[in-house]
Amino acid sequence: MSTSPRPTPPAQSPGDSASRVAGGTVAFAAVMLLIGGALAIFRGIMGIAEDDVFVRTPNYVFKFDLTSWGWIHLVLGALAIVVAAGLFRLAVWARAVGVAVAALLIVANFLSIPYHPLWSVSVMAVCAVVIWGLCVVRSYDS
């Protein structure tokens, strides 16, 4: 039997692998932020258009008019989608702003848990994954 030599894979520098991981993690965070932003926009539209979809909580400390909550979620959702677009382009500013927007979405959803609990907790989980994805990457070029 003749054995043929195995082809050797092309040499890769350590930076190539790190750059791929950074790009993949940021792309994942961008998709999750896009989903979180879309959910926030939908929630904002529900709050603005029709208050009947939310649970009434008479004695809540952070009581706002539900239309106000709708506008807050709508604005944060639109901002999240803009930041997600920046993350897809690997803009340096988008990582820091993405963490800040995801944190604001977590706070807004935490404060509105009594109005729509399952939805709030779901969006909070999505935003926590975004923060993890954007913080775990060291740099785009390393």
Secondary structure, 3 states (H helix, E strand, C coil): CCCCCCCCCCCCCHHHHHHHHHHHHHHHHHHHHHHHHHHHHHHHHHHHHCHHHCCCCCCCCCCCCHHHHHHHHHHHHHHHHHHHHHHHCCCHHHHHHHHHHHHHHHHHHHHCCCCCHHHHHHHHHHHHHHHHHHHHCCCCCC
